[in-house]
């Protein structure tokens, strides 16, 4: 089993009859197709994309079966990226033969799932995977192959494609990371591969194809987290700032946020100029902000019920900053006393 994160991942599932069909592509062309903040990961100066059909079974939360379908077919189009120095997978699309799973995955994981009609069979080592749009009988993807009994060697390219423990998704603003853990792959060779698909339309891939097949893999996974946990810098000598941070710690149910004093060494790693003590500063994957804008940006990481405060985004920025400055100018007269914060989310 691959090395796990501390604790037991809450999600579990089984991937069956999975095939990786791999194509090389011009790295510069691929980079233009990626969301901002992601960089192409290269193997021997080549970029790759992969079509991966599979059967998903036994999706469970903490070993308890969920309301998701016990088994459904899926096909994803993926590539290989770096985010904040971490290697992982980015999905251009994920097609599934279960509408409920499509809606659930889009809502919970920000993944680009689409509903498709899919048929699959594996008889006498003959692999056949057919996929079409919900409103048409015309096949958009047809994969036929013979699965050899011979094992597929775990060469460097196979490792590059399959040994990935992270995947990255982007919502409207931020990049999130999901973690998966599974047993080492046991691949078999794929022979007589035939592929017809519209998934590669516009990608201009090289004609050479490589493929491998895995019969069964048990998988565990975590829920997605921000790929970069934001850091809020505050004046540790201010009672009002201390109260604000303690309140945010309570609201930060998912523990996405980190906190650090303006006077600390963490601040010096991110900023060259000395801080203004009447400001909160926020560092996130999209950049830096301060004052009222930092407070508004924090809403991206807080639970849904704090969404009522997004009404302030309708107020002009200059007006918000004036309100913030008015409160900040009077904090010297604040009767609140700062309290020392002790929490795993606190940085030096």
N, C-alpha and C positions, 0 to 999 in steps of 0.2 A: 504493500500500500504506500502511496506517496505520503510524504510528511504532511501531517495535519496541522491546522491552526490549533491553539489552545482550546480545549473543550471538544464537544462533539458537534459537528455540523448538523443543523436542524433538518435539512432536506435530504432525502434519499430517493433513489430511482435506479432503474436498470436500463442500459442501452443494449439492444439486441440487433443483430444483422446490420451492423454499421459498416459503411464503405466510405473511404476517403478517396475522392477522385481529384487529382491535383494538376494545376496548370500554372506555368510561369507567365508573368506579365511584366511589362515595363514599369519599373519602380516609380518613375516620375508621373506616369499616367495614373497609377494607382494612388499615389499620394494626393492627387487633386480630388479623388473621390472620397477621401477620409474626412471625418469631422475634424474641426480645428482642435488641436491639442493631442492628436494621435500621429505617430510617425511610423512609416513602413518598416517592418522588421525584415532583414535580408538574409538569404542563405546563399553563400558564394556569389554575392552581388546580384542575386535574382530575387524578385518578389513573387509570391505565390498566392493563388486563391484556390479554394477547395469546395467542391460540391459534396455534401455529406448526407446521404439518405440513411435513415435508421428507424427502428421501432422503439418507442418509449413505453416502458412498463413500470407499474408499481410506484408511482410518484407518491411520496409520503412525507408528512411533517412529524418529526420526532418519532419515527417508526409507526405512526398512526396513519392509516390510509385516509386520503383526503377526498373531497367531492369531485376531484378531477377524474377523468376517464381512466380506468385501470390499464388501458393499452390503446395507443394510437400511433399512426405513422407520421413521420416528419422528414423534412429535407431542408437543409440550410446551406446557404452560400456564405463562406467565411474567408477572412484573410488574417494576416499575422502582423501585429503592431507592437510598438513600444509606447507606454504612457508613464511619464515621470520615472523613466529608467526601468520600468517593469515590463516584461514580455507577456503578451497575451493574445487573445483572439478578438476580432471584431466581426460581427455578423451583418452582412449587407441585407440579408433577408432570412426568415425562418418560416417555412410553409408547413402547416399541420392539418391533418384530417379531422380536427375536432374544434368546432367553433368555440366551445366553452373554454378550452385551453388557450386558444388564440386571444380571447378577451382577457382572461386572467393573467397571462404572461405579459401582455401589453401594459396592463394596469400595475402589476406588482414589480415587474423587472425592466420596464421601458424597452423591451425587445421588439423588434420590427416583425412580429408574427403576422401571417396572412393565412386565411382559410383556403384550402385547396382540397379537391377530391383526389384521393390517393388509393391505389391498389398495389399490393405487394404479394409476391410468392417466391418461395425457395424450395424447389423440388429437384431431387437428384442432382444437387450442386448447381442448378441453374437459377441464377438470381434475376428477378424481373421486378422492376419498380416503375410504376406508371403514375403520372400526376397531371391534373388538368384543373383549369379554373372552375369555380363553383357554378358559373353561368354558361359553361361550354363543355361539350363532350370532346373537343379537340385536345389532344395531348400536348401539354407544354413541355413535359420532360418524360423521356423513356430511357431507362437504363437496363441493359441486358448484359450478363456476364456469366462466366463459369468460375465457380469458386474451387480452387485447387486445394488438395489436402496438404500440399507442401507449405511449410511455414515461410512467411515473409521475413527476411533478415531485418533486424533493427538497425538499419544504416543511418548515417547522419541526417539525410533528408527525411526519413521516416520519423526520427526523433524530433526534428524541427517542426514537422507538421503536427504530431500527435502529443508531444510531451508539453502540454500547456495547462497550467493550473489556474489561470486567470482569464476572464473575458471582460471586455469593456463595452459599455453602452453610454449614449449621451442623450439626456433629455433636452429640453429647450436651452438650458444654460450650462449644466455641469456634466462632467464625465464620472460615471460610477463604475465600480469594479465588483465582479462576482468571483467567488472562489469555488473550484471543484476539486475533488479528491477521488482517485480511483485506483484500482489495482493496475499493475503493469500490463500494457497491451499484449495480447497474443494474436498477432496478425497472420493471415493466410494470404497466399498469392492470388491475384485476380487475373484470369485469362479470358481471351476472346471478348474484350470489353467493347460494347456498342453504346454510343451515347447520342441522343438527340435532345436538345434543350434550348429554351429561350432565356435561361438564367444568365448566360454569358453574353447576352446581347449588349453591345457597347463597350465591352471590356478589352477586346482585341488581344486575346490570349495566344501564346505560342501553340503550335500544333501538337507538340509532344505532350503525352499524358502519362502519369503514373498513378497507380491505384493499389489499395490494400483493404482487406476485409477483416473484421473482428466479429466473432459470433456472440459474445456475451461479456459485458463489463458492468460491475456494480459501482455506482457513483454516489458520493455524498457531496453536498453543496451548502454554501452559506447564502444568506440574503445579500443583495447588493449593498455596498457602502460607497461613500464618496472616494474616488481614487486618490484625492488629496484632502485630508481632514483639515478644514479651515482653522485658522488661529486668530483669536480675538485678543488684541493687546489693550491693556487698561492700566490706569494709574492705581497702583496698589495702596497709595496713601490717601485715597479719596473714599470716604464712606459711601457716597452715592454710587461710585463705580463698583465698589465691593458688593453693594446690594444688587446692582444690575447683574453682575456676573453670577452671584449666587442664585438669582432668579432664573437666569438662562440655564444654569446647571440643572435646575429642576425641570424646566421645559424641554431640555435636550434629552428626550426619552431614548433616542437611538444612540446617544453618546457619539455624535458626529463631530462635535466642536472640541477645540482645545483652547486653553487660556494661558496667557503669559503676561507678566508685568512689563510696562514700558521701560522700567529700569533694569530689566534682566538681560542675560546673554542671548536669549533667543531673539529678542528685538534686533540686536546688533547683527544677526545673521541675515536678516531680511531688509534692513534699512540702513542707509549710510548716514542720513541726516538725523540729528537729535530729535526726539519726539516733542510735540506740543502736548503739554500735560492736560489740556482741556479737550483732548480728542480720544475717542476709541478708534483703533485701527484694526482692519480686518484683512487677512491674507487668505486668498482662496485660489483655486486652480485657474480662475479667469483673470486674476490680477489683485490689486490692492485698492482699498477704499477706506474712508474715514468718516467720522461724524455721523450725520443723519443717514447718509447713503450706506454706511457700514451696517447700521441698525436694520435698514430695509433689506439688505442682502442676507442678513442672518435668517430672515423668514424662510429662505429656501431650504433650511436644514431643520426647521421646527415642525411639530405635528400639525395636522390639518386644521385643528381648532384655532390656531394662531393666524389663520388666513384672513381673519377679519381685519387685521392690521394692514393688509395689502391695500386698503383704501387710501392709505397715505401715499401710495405710488401715483395717485391722481393729482397730488399737490405738487406745484412747481418745485424743482430742486432748490432754487435760491430761497424760497419761503421756508422749506424744511430746514435748511442750514441756519437760517436766522432764528428759528425756534430753538434749534439745538444750541446755538451760540448763546441765546438768552439764558437757557438752563445752565449751561456750562459756566457762564460768568457769575452765577449766583451760588455755585457749589461750594465756594470757600466759606460760605455762611451756613453750610449744611450741618445740622447737629449730629448726623450719623457718624459713627466711628467705624473705621475700616476693620475688617476681620480677616485673620489669616486663613487662606483657603487651602484645604488639604483634600486633594482628589487626584485620581490617576490622570485626569485630563489636564492637569496643571503642569506647565512647562517652566523651566527656570528663567 
